[in-house]
Amino acid sequence: MTEKQIERIKNKIAKIKKGLAADKKHWGGYYHDGGGLRYMPPELYLKIQDYKGSLRYFNWFDKNFPEDSGFPIFLFEWTITLFKTKKLKLAENKVKHTFYSNTYLLDKFLDKELLQFNKSEDSNWQYEQLVDDFKYSKNQEEMKDFAEWLNSYMKSEDFLEFANEFIEIKAELKDEPVGKRRSYLVNKEYELLERISFSK
């Protein structure tokens, strides 16, 4: 990437930040951001490999949008950022959060064969937009260290225990009718999310 290209991306980030500041001012000190500007900077930071800038942005996001859990690709970008800035425990947690949000994205990045569960209705597999928007691959030079770490972590007992519990809950929920058992499973699924959220 040339200096000119890097400068253009930096200008784009600055423009987005100005747009968010204007949004907050317009709404009297609160963010509305109906257009989703807040989700755009991480991809731009990663493009120019400004991982510290990306981390600062995610810290800002966490502070200003505490109830916003993001979406799969955004969470994945957060994971990359945490890894690249050597915050490995937080990165492990964000891997789980990404998997919770979408069960196939991590395997897609690692170019692994997708399991049938990955392609089920519960996995967001049907969201073609998600596939089209996913620009990351283990084969990208700047992603090789991250891919190696991610592949290793996804084989760990810590991750597998979490993933298996989540998949079991989703599988049971699929055919469970409304009633006490379904409510129990929904609560159990929510508790998994809480566990991720409170260990960030």
MIVEXMAR-81924 format. One record per residue: residue in one letter; x, y, z of N, C-alpha, C in turn. Coordinates in pm, whole numbers, plus 50000, padded with zeros to 5 digits. Layout:
# MIVEXMAR-81924
AXYZXYZXYZ...
This chain:
# MIVEXMAR-81924
M500854988050000500005000050000500885012550000T500575021849912501385034049901501025044050012E501905053750031501655064350130500355071750099K500125073749968498915080749926497655073049966Q497685059949945496545051449980496315051550132I497405050850207497305051150354496695064450398E497145075250336496635088550370495145089550341R494715083850229493275084050193492445076750298I492965065350344492245057550446492185065250578K493295071550615493315079650738492305091050730N492205097050613491225107950592489795102750604K489605090650554488265084550563487885081950709I488845077050786488615074750930488255087850999A489025098350968488785111551028487385116650992K486975114150868485645118550821484535111250897I484725098450919483735090450993483635095551137K484795098251198484795103351336484085116851345K484295125351245483615138251242482105136251231G481715126551147480295123351130479665118551260L480395110451335479895105451464479785116751566A480775125651565480745137251657479555146251625A479275148151496478125156351453476825149751493D476785136551483475595128851521475295130751671K476335130051752476175131651898475685145751930K476255155551862475855169451885474385171551846H474015165751732472645167251682471615161451779W471985150251843471035143451933471225147552079G471855158952102471965164352238472845156252331G473975151552281474905144452368474775129352363Y473875124352278473705109852262473945105852118Y474445093752099474645088751963473355082051914H473015084651790471895077751726472465068451619D473265074051529474015066651426473165056151354G472055060651299471175051551224471845045451102G472865051951050473545046750930474655036850960G474975034651088475985024851126477425029051099L477685042151104479055047051085480025040751184R479525037951305480405033151412481045019551381Y480475012251285481024999051253482134999551147M482345011151085483245011950970484745013351001P485155020751104486595023051124487475010651142P487045000051214487974988851234488554983051105E487714981051006488214975650879489284984750819L489074997950831490025007650776491345007450853Y491255006750986492465005751067493264993151033L492544981951016493224969350986493854969750847K493224976650755493774977950619495164984250621I495344994250707496645001050713497514995550828Q497044984650887497754977550994498074986751113D497134995651140497255004351259496484997851373Y497104987951435496414980051536496204987851666K497134996651699496955004851818495785014551799G495695020251680494565029251648493255021651654S493265009351606492075000951608491664997951752L492664994951838492374991951978491785004252048R492355015952021491805028352079490355030052036Y490095027051910488725028551859487775018951930F488175006251945487294996552012487065000252158N488075005752224487895010452363486875021752367W486955030752268485995041752257484585036152231F484495026452141483215020252107482585013852231D483395006352305482924999352425482375009152528K483035020652538482615030752635481335037852591N481215040752461480105048652410478895040452365F479095027652337477985019052295478015006052377P477895007152509478044995252595477004984352571E475824988152521474764978352499474834972252358D475724977352275475814972952136476794961352126S476284949452097477174937852091477864936551956G477554945451862478174944851731477584933751646F478264930151539477804919351453479024910851419P478854899151355479954889551344481274895051290I481264901951176482524906551118483184916951208F482384925751267482894935851359483574929151479L482954918851534483524911551647484814904451606F484824899451483486014892751431487174902751418E486874914751371487884925351360488414929251499W487524928951595487904931851734488884921251783T488604908651749489474897451787490874899251727I490924902451599492224904751531492994915851604T492294926751632492914938351698493514934451833L492754927051912493234922852044494454913852032F494424904751935495584895951914496814904051873K496624912851778497754920551723498354930251825T497554933751927498074942652032498454934552158K498564921452139499064912252243498164911252367K496874913652349495924912052459495234898452439L495994887952464495584874552424494394868952502K494324871652631493184866652709491894873052659L491954886152633490774893152579490454888152439A491484885052362491274879752227490564866152233E490944857852327490284844752343488804846652371N488514855952457487114858752490486344863652369K486994872052287486324877552170486144866952061V487004856752060486804845351969485464838652003K485234836752132483964830652175482784839352137H482944852252156481864861752123481544861251974T482594860251892482414859251746481684846351712F482094835251774481444822351748479984822651791Y479714828851904478344830151954477484837851853S478094848051794477384856551699477164849651565N478134841451524478014834051398478944822051402T478374810251389479154798051411480054794151295Y479934800251179480754795751068481894805251031L481854817451080482794827751036484264823951061L484534818451179485914814851215486424803751125D485584793751099485974782751010486154787750867K485334797250826485464803050692486824809750678F487214817550779488494824350777489644814250767L489534803350843490584793150847490494783450729D489514785550643489324777350523489104762650559K488324760650667488004746950710486694742550647E486524729550639485254724150588484144728050686L483064733450632481964737750719481094725950755L480834724550885479974713750932478524716750899Q477694706350904476274708450874475644718750967F476094718551094475524728351188475814742451142N477014744551085477384757751039476404763050935K475804753650862474934757650752473454757950793S473194755550919471794755350965471244769450978E469934770350995469274783351007469824791451124D470244784451229470694791351350472074797651337S472784794751228474164799251219474354812051140N473284817651085473354829450997473974825950863W474114813150834474694808850706473924814850589Q472614816950608471774821550497471974836250465Y472714843550547472884857750523473984859950419E473594860450291474574861750184475424874350199Q474814884850251475534897550269476774895650355L476644886950455477764884250545478914877950469V478584868950379479604862250298480274872450206D479474880650141479994890750048480904900750118D480574904350241481304914650313482574909550382F482764896450385483894890850460485154891350375K486104899550417487294902350335488564896050393Y488434887550491489624882450561489874867750529S491154864350519491534850450490492844847150560K493004834750598494244830250664495444831650570N495174832750441496264833550343496834847650325Q496164857550382496704871150373497964871850459E499004877650404500304877950471500214883350614E499474894450630499384900950762498504893250860M497804882750811496904874950897497494861350937K498674858050887499204844550908499474841451055D500034851051129500294848651272498974847251348F498014855451313496694854851377496014841551346A496084837151220495444824551179496024812751254E497334812751270498004801951343497544801651489W497494813251552497044814151691495574810051704L494724815051613493284812051618493044797151602N493714791051506493554776751481493924768751606S494994772851671495444766051794494434768151907Y493964780451925493024783252034491704775752015M491254774551890489984767651864490044752651891K491254747551912491424733351948491574731752099S491624742952171491844742352315490594737752389E490814732352507489704727752592488764739352626D489344751052652488574762852688487554766452579F488024766952455487114770552346486124759252316L486614746952309485744735752272484614733652373E484914735552500483884734352604482774744552580F483184756952553482214767552526481424764652399A482124761352290481474759152160480504747452166N480914736552229480044724852238478784727752319E478944735152428477784738752509476804747352428F477354756952353476514765752272475784757752163I476514748952095475914740951987474824731752041E475074725852158474054717052220472774724752252I472944736752308471774745052341470994748352215K471714752752109471064756551983470344744551920A470964732951926470364720851869469084717251942E469114718352076467904715252155466804725552130L467184738152120466204748752100465464747451969K466134741851869465574741151733464184734851731D464004723951804462724716851800461944717451931E462434725252025461774725952156460584735552151P459374730652180458194739552177458204749452294V457374759552283457254769452389456844762452518G457514765952626457224759652755458404761452849K458364754152961459394755653064460784751753015R460844740652942462154735852894462764746052797R461954751752708462464761652613462964774152687S462194778552786462594790352865463934787752936Y464084775552987465324771753054466504772552958L466314767352836467384767252736467734781452690V466714789752672466944803652631467764810852739N467404808552866468154814552978469604809552981K469764796752951471104790752950471954797052839E471334799252725472034805752613472424820052650Y471504827052715471774840852756472904841352859E472924831352949473994830753050475364829152986L475414821752874476664820252801477154833752751L476214841552696476554854952646477014863952761E476324862952874476694870852993478114867453038R478424854453032479744849853074480834856352986I480544857352857481484863752764481584878752796S480424884952811480364899552830481084904052955F480954896353063481534900853190482994897153206S483524889653109484954886053122485794893653019K485234905052967485994912552866487014921752930
